Structure formats: structure tokens, C-alpha cells
Amino acid sequence: MELPLVVGVDGSDASLLAVDWAVDEAARLGLPLRIVHGSLWERYEGPVRPGNLERPADQVSAQNIVGTAAERARLRNPEVKVVAELVPEDAVSTLLLEGNNAAALVTGSRGRGELKGMLLGSVGLAVAARAHCPVIVVRGDKAGLAGTHERILLGAGEPETCGAAVRFAFREAEARGCVLDVVRAWRCPAHETTDHPLLAGEPARYHEERASALLDTLLHDAMADHPDVHVRRVTVEGPARRVLLNRSAAADLLIVGARRRHGHSGLQLGRVGHTLLHHAECPVAIVPHHM
């Protein structure tokens, strides 16, 4: 049985955009869609007694949130199988629990009650930094949300920590029938000298060639497994977060890997992922690599 794509909703405009994106993604991948809303009303109000026709306001609100999202999803694509459920937990706990049995989690970029100036809501950040499955935060401009660029962007990290992100990116590009741009950023440290035999002459060329060789290693198996995916690979000098942000405006989805250390329950999100979740011009997928 295939794991569902799970989208968290809270009634905000951002979460409804996430529902739209999730419906389209579920249709592309042939997956069922599970819509969840974390609500603690029952914990505080207690269960409704039989025969009591009056329901707590929070229960009505929670049910309306789920019902509206489910109806929106079914209207957008009636062929996608949709299940909606209230979960008696807070929003972060709900999504982290759901992520244990999900192909991926989808969230909006900001929730209800978040400060207007916030670039990313606390729920989206916490889930992206802790979940054990891929997390997609739906954000960006209309072109990226609509998928009109026909381009997936993969930020290439180290081979030993981003294999899952590479596989995820190739599956996405294949399902969409679009180009996969793979970018590896490199830098030439200012303190380096040409004393080292490998750096004699042009230190920058050494670092660029090393970045290119890393891409060869990183992409070899995935390219063999997905021969129909058109891959464009490039090495660029500069900080990875700046390089990827600049290119996100021309992408439909930006994918990066993240380390997940067993036994570590805190936030596990690097500087690059953190920056992209707050500023990218398209949806961002954080794909964990378990260590």
C-alpha cells in the first residue's frame, strides 16, 4: 500500500494554497491525499456527551477547517482520493506523527496567528527541521506555485548526506516531465596559497573541478535509474544559500537535503535550508538523510 501525501491545514490562506499544491502533487505521483488538522479542543473541553446537541465552538471551527479543505481538494481534482481527519494534538506534533507514515508532508509558509511580518511560520519551520520524511513548504510567486517554469532545482550537497534528496529530485522531475537543474556551489578560501601542489597555478580551477567531480559521483546512479530525465548540471562560485536563492525565481520546486541524527530530537536544519525556507521564490522541499 502506497503511503499518502499529507497536508496540514489550519484555515489560513497559506494552508489552502498548500492544499492546492498538494492535490496537484498527489495527482502527478498517483498518491492518495490525507488532510489533517491538529486541534486540542477535545482535550480541554472533554468529549461531547450523547444527546447534547451543542458542540464547543472550537470543535465546530476545527471541523469547518477540515471540511473546507477537503471540499476544496475534491473540487480541484475529483480523481485524487482524499481523506480528511482531525487529530487531537497541537499542529507540530500532528504533522510529525503523520510524517511517520507519509510519502511527504506539505505545509503552508505561514499559519493563522503568525505575525504578519514573519517569513515562515513556526509550525512549518519546526516540522521541516524535525520530520523524518520529506517536507515541502509551499511558498513563492504565482509562476512557481503553478509549476509554469517546468524546472526542478536541486542544491547538491555532500554525496554521503544527500542521496535521498537526489532520488527525490529525480522522481519529481520524471513525474513532471521537466528539466532537473543540479547546482553545486563552491568557494575558494581567501587564505589559500599556491604552495600546495594541487593548487599551483589556479586555486579556483582546482575547487571548480572538485565540485564537478562531486556532481559526477552524486548523480551517477540516479541518472542511470532515470535515463529519461533531462539533467543540467552546473558549478557556481559563491555561498550555496545565495546561489540557490538567486536561481529559485526560475524554478517550480527547490530541493535540498538535511541531516537527521538518530536520537537527536531538536531542530536539525542547516543554514542553507533555513535561509531557503524563509526567502525562496518557489516551494522548498527539505529531504532528510538519516545518519
N, C-alpha and C positions, 0 to 999 in steps of 0.2 A: 504493500500500500504506500502510495506516494505521500510524503509529508506536505502539509498545506503551506501556502504563503499566508503569513499572519500580519494583519494591520491593526494597530492600536488607534482607537478613536476617543475623542473627548468632547465632541460637539463644536470645536473650533474650526474656522475656515481652513487652517493649515492641515488639520486632520482629515477634512473632507477632500482636500487636494491629494492627500496621501491615499485615500480610498480610491480615487480615480486612477492614480498611478498604479496602485496595487492590482486593480481589476485588469488593466491593460497588461501588466506583467504576468498575472496568472493565466491570461488568455494566450500569451506568447509561449509560455512554458508548459501549458496544458495541466496546470495545477489547480486544486480547489483553493478557495479563498476563505479564510477564517477571520472574522471581525470580532475584536474583543474590546471591552471597556472595563477598566478596573474601578470598582465602586465599593466603598466601605459602609454604605448606608445600612445594610443588614446587621453589620457588627455593632453599630451604635444604636439603631432603632429596635433591633430584635426582629424575629420573623413575624410576618403578618398572621394573625390568628384566623382560623376558618370562620367564615361568616362576617368578618369585619371588612366592609366594602371600602373603607377609607384606607388609602395607601399613603405612606410617607412621601412627602414632596420629593425627597432625594431619590426615592425609588422610581417615581414617575419620570423624573428628569433623566435618570440613567437609562431607563427603558426607551425613552424617546430618542436618546443619543444613538443607541444601538439600532433601533428600528429605522431611524432616518438614514443611517449609514448603510444598512443592509438594502433598503429600498433603492438608494442611490446606486449601489453596486449592481443590483439586478437590472435597473434601467439602462445602465451604461453598457452592459454586455450580458444578455439573458443566458448565454451559453456557459458562462462561468458558474460553477457550483459554489454557492455562498452559504456559509453558516455563521450566525452571529450569537454572541454569548456575553452575559455579564459575569465578571469574575470578582469575588469578594476579597479583593486585595487592593493596595494602592497601585498607581499606574506603573511604576518602575518594576515592582515585584511581579505584577501581572505579566508584563512583557518578558521579563527574564525567565519566568516559569514557562510561558508559552514557547519561548525560544528553544527549550529542550526538546520539543517535538515539532519543529518548524523547518521548512526549507530555507526560510529567511524571515526576518522581521522588517516591517515597514512602519515608519513614524513620520509625523509632520515635523516641520522645523521649529514650530513654537506651539505651545498649548494654551488652553484657557487659563487666564490668571497670570500668565507670564508678563513681565514688564514689556511695554511696547518697544523699548529700545534694544531688547535682548536679541542677539543674532541667532541664538539657538536655545531652545528651552531646556530646562534642567532634566526633564524626562528623556528627551532624545539623546542628550549628552551621556547621561548615566547608562542608558541601555547600550549605546554604541560602544561605550568603554568597558562593558562587563559581559555582554551576551556571548554565548558560545556558538552562535550561528551568525551568518552574515546579517548585517543591519543596514537598511537603506533609509537615509534621512532625505525626505522629499523636499527639495528647496530649489531655488534658481529662477531663471527667467522663463517666459512662456515657451520659447523655442526648445529649451532643454527639457521642460516638463512634457512637451508634446512629442519629443523624440524626432524633431524635424532635421536635426543635423546629420543623422544617420552615421554617428560616430561614437564609439566607446573609448574612453581614455583610461589606461592602466598606468598607475605610478609604480614603476619597478623598484622593489626593494632588494634585500639580500636573498639569494636563492634558498637559503636554509630557513627563511621565515615568511616567505610569501608564495609558496607553492599553491596554497588554497586560493589565494587571490587570483593567480594566473588561471587556474582551472575555472574559477567563477567567471572571469572576464571572457574566456574563450566560449564558454557556454552561452553567455549573454550575446556576444557578437554573432554566434551561429544562429541563435533563436531569432535575432532581429534581422539577420542578413545584412549586417552593416560592417563598416571598417573598424578594426581594432588598432588604435594608436597606442603603442607601448613606449613610455618615456622613462629614461634613466638620467637623472640629474647627477652631475659630477662637479667637483671643485678642486682647484689646485691650491693647496695651502700656501699662504704667503711666506711662511717661514722656511719652505723647502729650498734646498740648494741643488746645484747640479753635481755635487760631489758623489752622489750615489750613481753607480754605473748605469742603472736603468733610467735615470733621469737626465743623463748627459745630453745636452743639446736643447731639447724642448720638453720640459716637465709637463706642460699642458697636454702634449700629444700622448704621453705615457698614460695620464689619467683618462683621457678620452678613449684610448684603445682598451684600457682596462674596463671601462664602462661598457664598451661594445662587446667585449668578450663575456662579460657578466650576462648581458642580454642573450648571447648565444646559449649559454648554459641554462638560463632561466626558461627560455622559450622552446628549447629543442623538443621535449616530449609532447608538449601541448600542441605544437604546430604539426607534429606527426599524427596526433589523435584527431585534429580538426583541420584537415587539408583544405577545406573549402573557405576557411576564414581568411580574409584579406588582412594581413598584418603590415602595419607601417611602424617601423622601429626607429627611434631617434635618441641620440645622446645630446644633452644640453648642459652647458656650463651654468651653474648657479645653484642657489638653495632650492631644495626639492619643493618646499611649500610654495615658493614664489613661482617657480616654473609651472607647477600644476595648476595653480590659481589662474595664471595667465591663459592657460590652454582650456580651462573649464568652460569658458564662454562659447566654445565651438564644439562642445560635447553634450551627449544626451545622458551620460552616466559616467561618473568618475569613481574608479575603484582603487582602493589601497588596502594593503594587508596590515594586520595588527597582531602583536604577540599576546598570547594568553598563557600565563604560567599557572600550572596546576597548584592548587592550594592557596592561591592569592586572590582574595575577594574584592580588593579595592579597584579603583579605576586603572585600566590598562590601555592607555591610548597615548601614542607618541605625539610629538609636537606637530608633525606634518598632518596627521589625521585630525587633530584638534583644530588646527587652522582651517583645513578644508571644510569641516563641518560648520564652521562659523561664517565662511566667506565665499565658498564656491558658487559659481553661476549655474550649476546644474545639480541634480540629485547625486548624493555621495553614498557609496557602498563601502562599509568597513567590514573586511573579511578576516576573521580571526584565524591565526595559526597557533595550534596548541603545542606547548613545549613541555 
